[in-house]
Amino acid sequence: PGWLLSPAGRPYLDSILHKNQRRVFGLLERPALPPALAVPTVTYKLFLAGKSGVGKTALVAWLGGTPAPPAHHETLGIEATTLFWPAKPRASGRPVLFQLHLWD
């Protein structure tokens, strides 16, 4: 669970942070890792659906490390957010970089 904060995981965490805040990546961007730390990227597209006002946008903001909107406003259409999340699965023991496309 504490792999990201360990000396082995810290370079992966630093690649997604900017001034200790989660960096926002564009659609075609990805974290820059040195060739020695290159890892496979696993991509998932997550579609969040639900009734108005239940917190879908706030959940995406929380996962992305950005502040949630202070007042409720309805999301018009679909808002797409791309997040990267480094992890080290217990089964493989090798780090992977999850690319999450969140559609809200």
SERODO-960996 format. One record per residue: x, y, z of N, C-alpha, C, CB in turn. Coordinates in steps of 0.05 Angstrom, whole numbers, plus 5000, padded with zeros to 4 digits. Glycine has a CB too. Example, Ala and Ser with C-alpha at 12.3 -4.5 7.8 and 13.67 -1.06 7.14 Angstrom:
% residues 2
<pt n_px="5264" n_py="4886" n_pz="5156" ca_px="5246" ca_py="4910" ca_pz="5156" c_px="5264" c_py="4934" c_pz="5156" cb_px="5226" cb_py="4911" cb_pz="5181"/>
<pt n_px="5257" n_py="4955" n_pz="5142" ca_px="5273" ca_py="4979" ca_pz="5143" c_px="5258" c_py="5001" c_pz="5157" cb_px="5282" cb_py="4988" cb_pz="5114"/>
This chain:
% residues 104
<pt n_px="5016" n_py="4976" n_pz="5000" ca_px="5000" ca_py="5000" ca_pz="5000" c_px="5017" c_py="5026" c_pz="5000" cb_px="4982" cb_py="5000" cb_pz="5024"/>
<pt n_px="5040" n_py="5025" n_pz="5012" ca_px="5057" ca_py="5049" ca_pz="5014" c_px="5079" c_py="5050" c_pz="4993" cb_px="5069" cb_py="5051" cb_pz="5041"/>
<pt n_px="5075" n_py="5035" n_pz="4971" ca_px="5096" ca_py="5033" ca_pz="4951" c_px="5102" c_py="5060" c_pz="4938" cb_px="5088" cb_py="5014" cb_pz="4929"/>
<pt n_px="5082" n_py="5077" n_pz="4933" ca_px="5087" ca_py="5102" ca_pz="4920" c_px="5105" c_py="5121" c_pz="4936" cb_px="5061" cb_py="5116" cb_pz="4914"/>
<pt n_px="5104" n_py="5118" n_pz="4962" ca_px="5120" ca_py="5135" ca_pz="4980" c_px="5147" c_py="5123" c_pz="4986" cb_px="5105" cb_py="5141" cb_pz="5005"/>
<pt n_px="5152" n_py="5099" n_pz="4977" ca_px="5178" ca_py="5085" ca_pz="4981" c_px="5199" c_py="5096" c_pz="4962" cb_px="5175" cb_py="5054" cb_pz="4978"/>
<pt n_px="5224" n_py="5092" n_pz="4967" ca_px="5245" ca_py="5102" ca_pz="4948" c_px="5241" c_py="5090" c_pz="4920" cb_px="5272" cb_py="5095" cb_pz="4959"/>
<pt n_px="5231" n_py="5065" n_pz="4918" ca_px="5227" ca_py="5053" ca_pz="4891" c_px="5204" c_py="5065" c_pz="4876" cb_px="5223" cb_py="5023" cb_pz="4894"/>
<pt n_px="5183" n_py="5074" n_pz="4891" ca_px="5159" ca_py="5084" ca_pz="4878" c_px="5159" c_py="5114" c_pz="4875" cb_px="5135" cb_py="5076" cb_pz="4894"/>
<pt n_px="5176" n_py="5128" n_pz="4889" ca_px="5176" ca_py="5157" ca_pz="4889" c_px="5180" c_py="5169" c_pz="4861" cb_px="5197" cb_py="5167" cb_pz="4907"/>
<pt n_px="5198" n_py="5159" n_pz="4844" ca_px="5201" ca_py="5170" ca_pz="4817" c_px="5175" c_py="5169" c_pz="4800" cb_px="5223" cb_py="5156" cb_pz="4802"/>
<pt n_px="5159" n_py="5148" n_pz="4804" ca_px="5134" ca_py="5146" ca_pz="4789" c_px="5114" c_py="5166" c_pz="4799" cb_px="5122" cb_py="5117" cb_pz="4792"/>
<pt n_px="5114" n_py="5170" n_pz="4826" ca_px="5096" ca_py="5191" ca_pz="4837" c_px="5104" c_py="5218" c_pz="4828" cb_px="5095" cb_py="5189" cb_pz="4868"/>
<pt n_px="5130" n_py="5224" n_pz="4828" ca_px="5140" ca_py="5250" ca_pz="4819" c_px="5133" c_py="5256" c_pz="4790" cb_px="5170" cb_py="5252" cb_pz="4823"/>
<pt n_px="5130" n_py="5235" n_pz="4774" ca_px="5124" ca_py="5239" ca_pz="4745" c_px="5095" c_py="5249" c_pz="4741" cb_px="5128" cb_py="5214" cb_pz="4730"/>
<pt n_px="5078" n_py="5245" n_pz="4760" ca_px="5050" ca_py="5254" ca_pz="4757" c_px="5044" c_py="5279" c_pz="4774" cb_px="5031" cb_py="5232" cb_pz="4764"/>
<pt n_px="5064" n_py="5288" n_pz="4790" ca_px="5059" ca_py="5312" ca_pz="4807" c_px="5074" c_py="5336" c_pz="4796" cb_px="5069" cb_py="5306" cb_pz="4835"/>
<pt n_px="5062" n_py="5359" n_pz="4801" ca_px="5075" ca_py="5385" ca_pz="4795" c_px="5070" c_py="5403" c_pz="4819" cb_px="5064" cb_py="5397" cb_pz="4768"/>
<pt n_px="5092" n_py="5410" n_pz="4833" ca_px="5090" ca_py="5427" ca_pz="4857" c_px="5072" c_py="5414" c_pz="4877" cb_px="5080" cb_py="5455" cb_pz="4850"/>
<pt n_px="5075" n_py="5388" n_pz="4881" ca_px="5060" ca_py="5371" ca_pz="4901" c_px="5030" c_py="5371" c_pz="4895" cb_px="5064" cb_py="5382" cb_pz="4928"/>
<pt n_px="5022" n_py="5377" n_pz="4871" ca_px="4994" ca_py="5374" ca_pz="4862" c_px="4993" c_py="5355" c_pz="4838" cb_px="4982" cb_py="5402" cb_pz="4855"/>
<pt n_px="4972" n_py="5340" n_pz="4836" ca_px="4970" ca_py="5322" ca_pz="4813" c_px="4968" c_py="5338" c_pz="4788" cb_px="4944" cb_py="5303" cb_pz="4816"/>
<pt n_px="4985" n_py="5331" n_pz="4769" ca_px="4987" ca_py="5345" ca_pz="4743" c_px="4963" c_py="5337" c_pz="4726" cb_px="5014" cb_py="5340" cb_pz="4729"/>
<pt n_px="4952" n_py="5357" n_pz="4712" ca_px="4930" ca_py="5351" ca_pz="4693" c_px="4943" c_py="5346" c_pz="4666" cb_px="4910" cb_py="5375" cb_pz="4692"/>
<pt n_px="4937" n_py="5323" n_pz="4654" ca_px="4947" ca_py="5316" ca_pz="4628" c_px="4926" c_py="5319" c_pz="4607" cb_px="4958" cb_py="5287" cb_pz="4629"/>
<pt n_px="4934" n_py="5328" n_pz="4584" ca_px="4916" ca_py="5330" ca_pz="4561" c_px="4911" c_py="5303" c_pz="4549" cb_px="4928" cb_py="5349" cb_pz="4540"/>
<pt n_px="4895" n_py="5302" n_pz="4529" ca_px="4887" ca_py="5277" ca_pz="4516" c_px="4911" c_py="5262" c_pz="4505" cb_px="4867" cb_py="5283" cb_pz="4495"/>
<pt n_px="4930" n_py="5276" n_pz="4494" ca_px="4953" ca_py="5263" ca_pz="4481" c_px="4978" c_py="5263" c_pz="4498" cb_px="4958" cb_py="5276" cb_pz="4455"/>
<pt n_px="4977" n_py="5274" n_pz="4522" ca_px="5000" ca_py="5275" ca_pz="4540" c_px="5002" c_py="5251" c_pz="4558" cb_px="4999" cb_py="5301" cb_pz="4557"/>
<pt n_px="5026" n_py="5246" n_pz="4568" ca_px="5030" ca_py="5225" ca_pz="4588" c_px="5054" c_py="5233" c_pz="4605" cb_px="5035" cb_py="5197" cb_pz="4574"/>
<pt n_px="5057" n_py="5221" n_pz="4628" ca_px="5080" ca_py="5227" ca_pz="4645" c_px="5106" c_py="5219" c_pz="4632" cb_px="5078" cb_py="5212" cb_pz="4672"/>
<pt n_px="5126" n_py="5236" n_pz="4636" ca_px="5153" ca_py="5231" ca_pz="4625" c_px="5169" c_py="5215" c_pz="4646" cb_px="5167" cb_py="5257" cb_pz="4618"/>
<pt n_px="5177" n_py="5191" n_pz="4638" ca_px="5193" ca_py="5174" ca_pz="4655" c_px="5220" c_py="5169" c_pz="4641" cb_px="5179" cb_py="5148" cb_pz="4662"/>
<pt n_px="5242" n_py="5167" n_pz="4657" ca_px="5267" ca_py="5160" ca_pz="4644" c_px="5265" c_py="5132" c_pz="4632" cb_px="5290" cb_py="5161" cb_pz="4665"/>
<pt n_px="5281" n_py="5126" n_pz="4611" ca_px="5280" ca_py="5100" ca_pz="4598" c_px="5284" c_py="5076" c_pz="4618" cb_px="5301" cb_py="5098" cb_pz="4577"/>
<pt n_px="5300" n_py="5080" n_pz="4638" ca_px="5305" ca_py="5059" ca_pz="4658" c_px="5280" c_py="5052" c_pz="4674" cb_px="5327" cb_py="5066" cb_pz="4676"/>
<pt n_px="5261" n_py="5071" n_pz="4676" ca_px="5237" ca_py="5067" ca_pz="4692" c_px="5212" c_py="5063" c_pz="4675" cb_px="5232" cb_py="5091" cb_pz="4710"/>
<pt n_px="5216" n_py="5060" n_pz="4648" ca_px="5193" ca_py="5056" ca_pz="4630" c_px="5177" c_py="5031" c_pz="4639" cb_px="5202" cb_py="5053" cb_pz="4601"/>
<pt n_px="5151" n_py="5035" n_pz="4640" ca_px="5132" ca_py="5013" ca_pz="4648" c_px="5109" c_py="5012" c_pz="4628" cb_px="5122" cb_py="5018" cb_pz="4677"/>
<pt n_px="5096" n_py="4989" n_pz="4627" ca_px="5072" ca_py="4987" ca_pz="4610" c_px="5050" c_py="5005" c_pz="4620" cb_px="5063" cb_py="4958" cb_pz="4607"/>
<pt n_px="5034" n_py="5015" n_pz="4601" ca_px="5010" ca_py="5031" ca_pz="4608" c_px="4985" c_py="5015" c_pz="4603" cb_px="5010" cb_py="5058" cb_pz="4591"/>
<pt n_px="4968" n_py="5014" n_pz="4623" ca_px="4943" ca_py="4999" ca_pz="4621" c_px="4921" c_py="5020" c_pz="4620" cb_px="4939" cb_py="4979" cb_pz="4645"/>
<pt n_px="4905" n_py="5020" n_pz="4599" ca_px="4885" ca_py="5041" ca_pz="4595" c_px="4857" c_py="5031" c_pz="4601" cb_px="4886" cb_py="5051" cb_pz="4566"/>
<pt n_px="4842" n_py="5047" n_pz="4617" ca_px="4814" ca_py="5041" ca_pz="4623" c_px="4798" c_py="5066" c_pz="4617" cb_px="4810" cb_py="5032" cb_pz="4652"/>
<pt n_px="4774" n_py="5062" n_pz="4606" ca_px="4755" ca_py="5083" ca_pz="4602" c_px="4731" c_py="5078" c_pz="4621" cb_px="4745" cb_py="5085" cb_pz="4572"/>
<pt n_px="4727" n_py="5097" n_pz="4639" ca_px="4706" ca_py="5094" ca_pz="4660" c_px="4685" c_py="5115" c_pz="4654" cb_px="4718" cb_py="5098" cb_pz="4688"/>
<pt n_px="4660" n_py="5106" n_pz="4651" ca_px="4637" ca_py="5123" ca_pz="4646" c_px="4621" c_py="5125" c_pz="4672" cb_px="4620" cb_py="5113" cb_pz="4623"/>
<pt n_px="4618" n_py="5149" n_pz="4683" ca_px="4602" ca_py="5154" ca_pz="4707" c_px="4575" c_py="5164" c_pz="4699" cb_px="4617" cb_py="5174" cb_pz="4726"/>
<pt n_px="4555" n_py="5149" n_pz="4708" ca_px="4527" ca_py="5157" ca_pz="4702" c_px="4511" c_py="5156" c_pz="4728" cb_px="4515" cb_py="5138" cb_pz="4680"/>
<pt n_px="4492" n_py="5173" n_pz="4730" ca_px="4475" ca_py="5173" ca_pz="4754" c_px="4457" c_py="5198" c_pz="4753" cb_px="4492" cb_py="5173" cb_pz="4779"/>
<pt n_px="4441" n_py="5200" n_pz="4774" ca_px="4422" ca_py="5222" ca_pz="4776" c_px="4438" c_py="5248" c_pz="4780" cb_px="4402" cb_py="5218" cb_pz="4798"/>
<pt n_px="4425" n_py="5270" n_pz="4774" ca_px="4437" ca_py="5296" ca_pz="4777" c_px="4441" c_py="5302" c_pz="4807" cb_px="4418" cb_py="5318" cb_pz="4765"/>
<pt n_px="4465" n_py="5314" n_pz="4812" ca_px="4471" ca_py="5323" ca_pz="4839" c_px="4481" c_py="5302" c_pz="4859" cb_px="4447" cb_py="5335" cb_pz="4851"/>
<pt n_px="4488" n_py="5278" n_pz="4849" ca_px="4497" ca_py="5257" ca_pz="4868" c_px="4527" c_py="5258" c_pz="4873" cb_px="4489" cb_py="5230" cb_pz="4857"/>
<pt n_px="4542" n_py="5273" n_pz="4858" ca_px="4571" ca_py="5276" ca_pz="4863" c_px="4590" c_py="5263" c_pz="4843" cb_px="4576" cb_py="5264" cb_pz="4889"/>
<pt n_px="4580" n_py="5259" n_pz="4819" ca_px="4598" ca_py="5247" ca_pz="4798" c_px="4621" c_py="5266" c_pz="4792" cb_px="4582" cb_py="5241" cb_pz="4772"/>
<pt n_px="4616" n_py="5291" n_pz="4787" ca_px="4637" ca_py="5310" ca_pz="4781" c_px="4655" c_py="5314" c_pz="4805" cb_px="4624" cb_py="5337" cb_pz="4773"/>
<pt n_px="4644" n_py="5314" n_pz="4829" ca_px="4661" ca_py="5317" ca_pz="4853" c_px="4679" c_py="5293" c_pz="4857" cb_px="4643" cb_py="5320" cb_pz="4878"/>
<pt n_px="4670" n_py="5269" n_pz="4850" ca_px="4686" ca_py="5245" ca_pz="4851" c_px="4710" c_py="5247" c_pz="4832" cb_px="4670" cb_py="5220" cb_pz="4845"/>
<pt n_px="4704" n_py="5255" n_pz="4807" ca_px="4726" ca_py="5258" ca_pz="4787" c_px="4746" c_py="5279" c_pz="4797" cb_px="4714" cb_py="5266" cb_pz="4760"/>
<pt n_px="4736" n_py="5301" n_pz="4808" ca_px="4754" ca_py="5322" ca_pz="4818" c_px="4771" c_py="5311" c_pz="4841" cb_px="4738" cb_py="5347" cb_pz="4827"/>
<pt n_px="4760" n_py="5296" n_pz="4859" ca_px="4774" ca_py="5285" ca_pz="4881" c_px="4796" c_py="5265" c_pz="4872" cb_px="4755" cb_py="5271" cb_pz="4900"/>
<pt n_px="4789" n_py="5248" n_pz="4853" ca_px="4808" ca_py="5229" ca_pz="4842" c_px="4831" c_py="5243" c_pz="4827" cb_px="4795" cb_py="5210" cb_pz="4823"/>
<pt n_px="4825" n_py="5266" n_pz="4815" ca_px="4845" ca_py="5281" ca_pz="4800" c_px="4861" c_py="5300" c_pz="4818" cb_px="4832" cb_py="5296" cb_pz="4779"/>
<pt n_px="4854" n_py="5302" n_pz="4843" ca_px="4868" ca_py="5319" ca_pz="4861" c_px="4862" c_py="5348" c_pz="4858" cb_px="4897" cb_py="5315" cb_pz="4858"/>
<pt n_px="4840" n_py="5354" n_pz="4846" ca_px="4832" ca_py="5382" ca_pz="4843" c_px="4808" c_py="5388" c_pz="4861" cb_px="4824" cb_py="5389" cb_pz="4813"/>
<pt n_px="4804" n_py="5413" n_pz="4869" ca_px="4782" ca_py="5419" ca_pz="4887" c_px="4755" c_py="5414" c_pz="4873" cb_px="4784" cb_py="5448" cb_pz="4897"/>
<pt n_px="4736" n_py="5404" n_pz="4889" ca_px="4709" ca_py="5399" ca_pz="4878" c_px="4695" c_py="5426" c_pz="4875" cb_px="4693" cb_py="5381" cb_pz="4897"/>
<pt n_px="4678" n_py="5428" n_pz="4856" ca_px="4663" ca_py="5453" ca_pz="4853" c_px="4648" c_py="5460" c_pz="4878" cb_px="4643" cb_py="5451" cb_pz="4829"/>
<pt n_px="4649" n_py="5486" n_pz="4888" ca_px="4637" ca_py="5493" ca_pz="4913" c_px="4606" c_py="5492" c_pz="4912" cb_px="4646" cb_py="5520" cb_pz="4922"/>
<pt n_px="4595" n_py="5498" n_pz="4889" ca_px="4566" ca_py="5498" ca_pz="4886" c_px="4557" c_py="5478" c_pz="4865" cb_px="4555" cb_py="5527" cb_pz="4880"/>
<pt n_px="4534" n_py="5468" n_pz="4868" ca_px="4524" ca_py="5448" ca_pz="4848" c_px="4517" c_py="5462" c_pz="4822" cb_px="4499" cb_py="5434" cb_pz="4859"/>
<pt n_px="4527" n_py="5452" n_pz="4801" ca_px="4519" ca_py="5461" ca_pz="4774" c_px="4519" c_py="5436" c_pz="4756" cb_px="4538" cb_py="5483" cb_pz="4762"/>
<pt n_px="4499" n_py="5434" n_pz="4740" ca_px="4496" ca_py="5410" ca_pz="4723" c_px="4517" c_py="5410" c_pz="4701" cb_px="4467" cb_py="5410" cb_pz="4711"/>
<pt n_px="4529" n_py="5386" n_pz="4697" ca_px="4548" ca_py="5383" ca_pz="4676" c_px="4533" c_py="5379" c_pz="4650" cb_px="4567" cb_py="5358" cb_pz="4681"/>
<pt n_px="4539" n_py="5397" n_pz="4631" ca_px="4525" ca_py="5395" ca_pz="4605" c_px="4541" c_py="5377" c_pz="4587" cb_px="4522" cb_py="5423" cb_pz="4592"/>
<pt n_px="4529" n_py="5357" n_pz="4576" ca_px="4543" ca_py="5338" ca_pz="4558" c_px="4561" c_py="5320" c_pz="4574" cb_px="4559" cb_py="5354" cb_pz="4537"/>
<pt n_px="4584" n_py="5314" n_pz="4563" ca_px="4603" ca_py="5296" ca_pz="4575" c_px="4629" c_py="5311" c_pz="4580" cb_px="4608" cb_py="5271" cb_pz="4558"/>
<pt n_px="4639" n_py="5309" n_pz="4604" ca_px="4665" ca_py="5321" ca_pz="4610" c_px="4685" c_py="5298" c_pz="4613" cb_px="4663" cb_py="5338" cb_pz="4637"/>
<pt n_px="4706" n_py="5298" n_pz="4597" ca_px="4727" ca_py="5277" ca_pz="4598" c_px="4751" c_py="5287" c_pz="4613" cb_px="4734" cb_py="5269" cb_pz="4569"/>
<pt n_px="4762" n_py="5270" n_pz="4630" ca_px="4786" ca_py="5275" ca_pz="4646" c_px="4804" c_py="5252" c_pz="4643" cb_px="4779" cb_py="5281" cb_pz="4676"/>
<pt n_px="4830" n_py="5257" n_pz="4639" ca_px="4850" ca_py="5236" ca_pz="4638" c_px="4868" c_py="5237" c_pz="4662" cb_px="4867" cb_py="5238" cb_pz="4612"/>
<pt n_px="4869" n_py="5214" n_pz="4676" ca_px="4886" ca_py="5212" ca_pz="4700" c_px="4906" c_py="5189" c_pz="4696" cb_px="4869" cb_py="5206" cb_pz="4726"/>
<pt n_px="4929" n_py="5193" n_pz="4708" ca_px="4949" ca_py="5171" ca_pz="4708" c_px="4954" c_py="5163" c_pz="4737" cb_px="4976" cb_py="5180" cb_pz="4695"/>
<pt n_px="4956" n_py="5137" n_pz="4741" ca_px="4959" ca_py="5127" ca_pz="4768" c_px="4979" c_py="5104" c_pz="4768" cb_px="4931" cb_py="5117" cb_pz="4779"/>
<pt n_px="5003" n_py="5109" n_pz="4779" ca_px="5023" ca_py="5087" ca_pz="4780" c_px="5016" c_py="5068" c_pz="4802" cb_px="5051" cb_py="5099" cb_pz="4784"/>
<pt n_px="5021" n_py="5043" n_pz="4798" ca_px="5015" ca_py="5022" ca_pz="4817" c_px="5034" c_py="4999" c_pz="4814" cb_px="4985" cb_py="5012" cb_pz="4815"/>
<pt n_px="5037" n_py="4983" n_pz="4835" ca_px="5053" ca_py="4959" ca_pz="4833" c_px="5036" c_py="4936" c_pz="4843" cb_px="5080" cb_py="4962" cb_pz="4851"/>
<pt n_px="5024" n_py="4921" n_pz="4824" ca_px="5006" ca_py="4899" ca_pz="4832" c_px="5022" c_py="4878" c_pz="4847" cb_px="4993" cb_py="4886" cb_pz="4807"/>
<pt n_px="5010" n_py="4866" n_pz="4867" ca_px="5023" ca_py="4846" ca_pz="4883" c_px="5030" c_py="4821" c_pz="4867" cb_px="5006" cb_py="4838" cb_pz="4906"/>
<pt n_px="5013" n_py="4814" n_pz="4848" ca_px="5017" ca_py="4789" ca_pz="4833" c_px="5041" c_py="4790" c_pz="4815" cb_px="4992" cb_py="4783" cb_pz="4816"/>
<pt n_px="5045" n_py="4813" n_pz="4801" ca_px="5067" ca_py="4814" ca_pz="4782" c_px="5093" c_py="4825" c_pz="4794" cb_px="5060" cb_py="4831" cb_pz="4758"/>
<pt n_px="5091" n_py="4843" n_pz="4813" ca_px="5114" ca_py="4854" ca_pz="4826" c_px="5128" c_py="4875" c_pz="4809" cb_px="5133" cb_py="4833" cb_pz="4833"/>
<pt n_px="5117" n_py="4881" n_pz="4785" ca_px="5128" ca_py="4901" ca_pz="4767" c_px="5109" c_py="4925" c_pz="4766" cb_px="5134" cb_py="4890" cb_pz="4739"/>
<pt n_px="5119" n_py="4949" n_pz="4767" ca_px="5101" ca_py="4973" ca_pz="4766" c_px="5087" c_py="4975" c_pz="4739" cb_px="5117" cb_py="4998" cb_pz="4772"/>
<pt n_px="5063" n_py="4986" n_pz="4739" ca_px="5048" ca_py="4992" ca_pz="4715" c_px="5037" c_py="5021" c_pz="4719" cb_px="5025" cb_py="4972" cb_pz="4710"/>
<pt n_px="5030" n_py="5033" n_pz="4697" ca_px="5019" ca_py="5060" ca_pz="4697" c_px="4990" c_py="5057" c_pz="4686" cb_px="5036" cb_py="5080" cb_pz="4680"/>
<pt n_px="4971" n_py="5062" n_pz="4704" ca_px="4943" ca_py="5061" ca_pz="4695" c_px="4936" c_py="5088" c_pz="4683" cb_px="4924" cb_py="5055" cb_pz="4719"/>
<pt n_px="4924" n_py="5088" n_pz="4659" ca_px="4914" ca_py="5112" ca_pz="4647" c_px="4883" c_py="5110" c_pz="4648" cb_px="4924" cb_py="5116" cb_pz="4617"/>
<pt n_px="4871" n_py="5128" n_pz="4663" ca_px="4842" ca_py="5127" ca_pz="4667" c_px="4829" c_py="5150" c_pz="4652" cb_px="4835" cb_py="5128" cb_pz="4697"/>
<pt n_px="4812" n_py="5143" n_pz="4634" ca_px="4796" ca_py="5163" ca_pz="4620" c_px="4769" c_py="5163" c_pz="4634" cb_px="4793" cb_py="5157" cb_pz="4588"/>
<pt n_px="4764" n_py="5184" n_pz="4649" ca_px="4739" ca_py="5186" ca_pz="4664" c_px="4719" c_py="5204" c_pz="4648" cb_px="4743" cb_py="5198" cb_pz="4693"/>
<pt n_px="4696" n_py="5192" n_pz="4642" ca_px="4676" ca_py="5207" ca_pz="4627" c_px="4653" c_py="5212" c_pz="4647" cb_px="4666" cb_py="5191" cb_pz="4602"/>
<pt n_px="4648" n_py="5238" n_pz="4651" ca_px="4628" ca_py="5246" ca_pz="4671" c_px="4605" c_py="5260" c_pz="4656" cb_px="4640" cb_py="5265" cb_pz="4693"/>
